[in-house]
């Protein structure tokens, strides 16, 4: 496989037209901080194709899915918790 095909997801993250993310947003150990950062980014972006909540949640899901099996359980738990925090930040009901 060529380097270009292996790096497509990094390219999407770096140059996505969806929204501009704060640097290292997904590296935080605080789910609330991740959610707050995504919310800020979504609300301040003028390039969104969807509502801010949907764009922020999509970016979070994209990151989780991109990491796949390489994502340690503890990191995945933080990111999954960030989904609930993001829902709360936008006043959306928590999923069961």
Buried (B, 14 or more C-beta within 10 A) or exposed (E): EEEEEEEEBEEBBEEBEBBEBBEEBBEBEEBBBBBBBBBBBBBEBEEBEEEBBBBBBBBBEBBBEBBEEEBEEEBEEBBEBBBBBBBEBBEEEEEE
